[in-house]
Protein backbone atom coordinates (compact mmCIF):
# COMPACT_ATOMS: atom_id res chain seq x y z
CA UNK A 1 0.00 0.00 0.00
CA UNK A 2 1.37 3.41 -0.87
CA UNK A 3 1.88 6.14 1.69
CA UNK A 4 -0.87 8.14 0.04
CA UNK A 5 -3.32 5.22 0.27
CA UNK A 6 -2.41 4.67 3.93
CA UNK A 7 -2.98 8.33 4.71
CA UNK A 8 -6.38 8.25 2.98
CA UNK A 9 -7.52 5.08 4.78
CA UNK A 10 -8.38 6.69 8.14
CA UNK A 11 -10.58 9.22 6.37
CA UNK A 12 -12.41 6.77 4.11
CA UNK A 13 -12.76 3.75 6.42
CA UNK A 14 -15.21 5.29 8.93
CA UNK A 15 -17.28 6.68 6.07
CA UNK A 16 -17.38 3.26 4.38
CA UNK A 17 -18.50 1.63 7.63
CA UNK A 18 -21.22 4.22 8.22
CA UNK A 19 -22.44 4.05 4.64
CA UNK A 20 -22.54 0.24 4.71
CA UNK A 21 -24.49 0.22 7.98
CA UNK A 22 -26.97 2.76 6.62
CA UNK A 23 -27.39 0.78 3.39
CA UNK A 24 -28.00 -2.43 5.32
CA UNK A 25 -30.60 -0.77 7.54
CA UNK A 26 -32.23 0.82 4.49
CA UNK A 27 -32.48 -2.60 2.81
CA UNK A 28 -34.21 -4.04 5.88
CA UNK A 29 -36.62 -1.11 6.19
CA UNK A 30 -37.37 -1.24 2.45
CA UNK A 31 -38.09 -4.98 2.77
CA UNK A 32 -40.54 -4.31 5.61
CA UNK A 33 -42.17 -1.37 3.82
CA UNK A 34 -42.59 -3.33 0.58
CA UNK A 35 -44.08 -6.28 2.43
CA UNK A 36 -46.55 -4.13 4.31
CA UNK A 37 -47.48 -2.29 1.14
CA UNK A 38 -48.02 -5.50 -0.84
CA UNK A 39 -50.44 -6.67 1.84
CA UNK A 40 -52.17 -3.26 2.10
CA UNK A 41 -51.19 -2.91 5.76
CA UNK A 42 -51.31 0.58 7.19
CA UNK A 43 -49.57 2.03 10.16
CA UNK A 44 -47.12 4.34 8.42
CA UNK A 45 -43.61 4.60 9.80
CA UNK A 46 -44.57 2.99 13.10
CA UNK A 47 -46.05 0.00 11.28
CA UNK A 48 -42.98 -0.41 9.08
CA UNK A 49 -40.65 -0.18 12.07
CA UNK A 50 -42.84 -2.68 13.92
CA UNK A 51 -42.26 -5.12 11.09
CA UNK A 52 -38.59 -4.26 10.59
CA UNK A 53 -37.33 -4.27 14.18
CA UNK A 54 -36.56 -8.00 14.48
CA UNK A 55 -34.52 -7.85 11.28
CA UNK A 56 -32.78 -4.61 12.29
CA UNK A 57 -31.75 -6.14 15.63
CA UNK A 58 -30.60 -9.32 13.91
CA UNK A 59 -28.76 -7.23 11.32
CA UNK A 60 -26.83 -5.50 14.09
CA UNK A 61 -25.96 -8.93 15.47
CA UNK A 62 -24.88 -9.95 11.98
CA UNK A 63 -22.49 -7.03 11.89
CA UNK A 64 -20.95 -8.21 15.15
CA UNK A 65 -20.71 -11.85 14.03
CA UNK A 66 -19.17 -10.85 10.68
CA UNK A 67 -17.06 -8.07 12.23
CA UNK A 68 -18.42 -6.09 9.33
CA UNK A 69 -16.62 -2.90 10.28
CA UNK A 70 -13.37 -4.54 9.10
CA UNK A 71 -14.51 -5.03 5.48
CA UNK A 72 -17.98 -3.49 5.35
CA UNK A 73 -18.41 -3.67 1.58
CA UNK A 74 -17.04 -7.20 1.04
CA UNK A 75 -19.51 -9.67 -0.45
CA UNK A 76 -17.74 -12.61 1.21
CA UNK A 77 -17.77 -13.15 4.08
CA UNK A 78 -19.28 -9.87 5.31
CA UNK A 79 -22.36 -9.61 3.07
CA UNK A 80 -23.22 -13.30 3.24
CA UNK A 81 -22.81 -13.52 7.02
CA UNK A 82 -24.75 -10.29 7.63
CA UNK A 83 -27.53 -11.60 5.37
CA UNK A 84 -27.68 -15.06 7.01
CA UNK A 85 -27.76 -13.69 10.56
CA UNK A 86 -30.25 -10.96 9.62
CA UNK A 87 -32.57 -13.50 7.98
CA UNK A 88 -32.35 -16.31 10.55
CA UNK A 89 -32.18 -14.04 13.58
CA UNK A 90 -34.92 -11.77 12.29
CA UNK A 91 -37.22 -14.73 11.74
CA UNK A 92 -36.42 -16.08 15.20
CA UNK A 93 -37.15 -12.73 16.87
CA UNK A 94 -40.30 -12.29 14.79
CA UNK A 95 -41.51 -15.74 15.84
CA UNK A 96 -40.71 -15.11 19.50
CA UNK A 97 -42.63 -11.82 19.31
CA UNK A 98 -45.68 -13.60 17.92
CA UNK A 99 -45.26 -12.61 14.29
CA UNK A 100 -46.20 -14.92 11.46
CA UNK A 101 -43.69 -17.31 9.94
CA UNK A 102 -45.55 -18.69 6.95
CA UNK A 103 -43.25 -20.65 4.63
CA UNK A 104 -43.83 -18.15 1.84
CA UNK A 105 -42.78 -15.28 4.14
CA UNK A 106 -39.65 -17.15 5.20
CA UNK A 107 -38.68 -17.74 1.55
CA UNK A 108 -39.47 -14.21 0.41
CA UNK A 109 -37.62 -12.72 3.37
CA UNK A 110 -34.55 -14.78 2.53
CA UNK A 111 -34.59 -13.77 -1.12
CA UNK A 112 -35.35 -10.09 -0.66
CA UNK A 113 -32.82 -9.67 2.15
CA UNK A 114 -30.15 -11.49 0.12
CA UNK A 115 -30.89 -9.28 -2.86
CA UNK A 116 -30.52 -6.19 -0.70
CA UNK A 117 -27.71 -7.06 1.72
CA UNK A 118 -25.52 -9.05 -0.66
CA UNK A 119 -26.72 -7.26 -3.78
CA UNK A 120 -25.52 -3.76 -3.01
CA UNK A 121 -22.12 -5.16 -2.02
CA UNK A 122 -21.92 -7.03 -5.32
CA UNK A 123 -22.71 -3.85 -7.25
CA UNK A 124 -20.08 -1.95 -5.23
CA UNK A 125 -17.51 -4.65 -6.00
CA UNK A 126 -18.21 -4.57 -9.73
CA UNK A 127 -18.24 -0.77 -9.91
CA UNK A 128 -15.03 -0.29 -7.92
CA UNK A 129 -12.96 -2.59 -10.11
CA UNK A 130 -10.18 -5.16 -9.68
CA UNK A 131 -8.36 -3.56 -6.73
CA UNK A 132 -11.47 -3.75 -4.59
CA UNK A 133 -12.26 -7.33 -5.64
CA UNK A 134 -8.95 -8.51 -4.24
CA UNK A 135 -9.16 -6.76 -0.89
CA UNK A 136 -12.83 -6.12 -0.22
CA UNK A 137 -11.91 -2.56 0.63
CA UNK A 138 -12.30 0.70 -1.24
CA UNK A 139 -9.79 1.16 -4.06
CA UNK A 140 -7.00 3.61 -3.23
CA UNK A 141 -7.48 7.21 -4.31
CA UNK A 142 -5.25 8.53 -7.07
Steps between C-alpha positions, in 0.01 A plus 500: 500500500637841413551773756225700335255208523591445866443866578160492327386183680414661836280753323317255274465198731255654751293639214490158331388337825228759559378483142490119507305498827252754364458302177439179693240666722337659195475158332327356807259793531425487126428126532255567784337794321458304176351205685253715688407684183446179302258383768327841526598535866488849643674645797745731326851526638404339830352201318807459280733523799281250685558256217867586450626499859577127530704515180674824601603347834615182328684709241693673777587157638608398151739792491654382826524136388654600165711778655364698210680819595825336382386451138153654487457482123637147446253253351677206666497446787349828623192526276414131517541478878306823561222369274485154664492637855251773406268246336522219757517727803226727371270204445580365846427835667185544292379155605580563866308829481195322361542599137406269217751261348314362201730304268442750221605787730813313606597441135421853386685649796807294416496601135424868546753542781767318297426721202537809716781413742719301262380679188620850577840360599520313170421818307763690702757230423430508127497880482821548699707270281778243543682660795189481714421142395831382640479675835133564567592856585461826313751546218779745583452860392723632224 
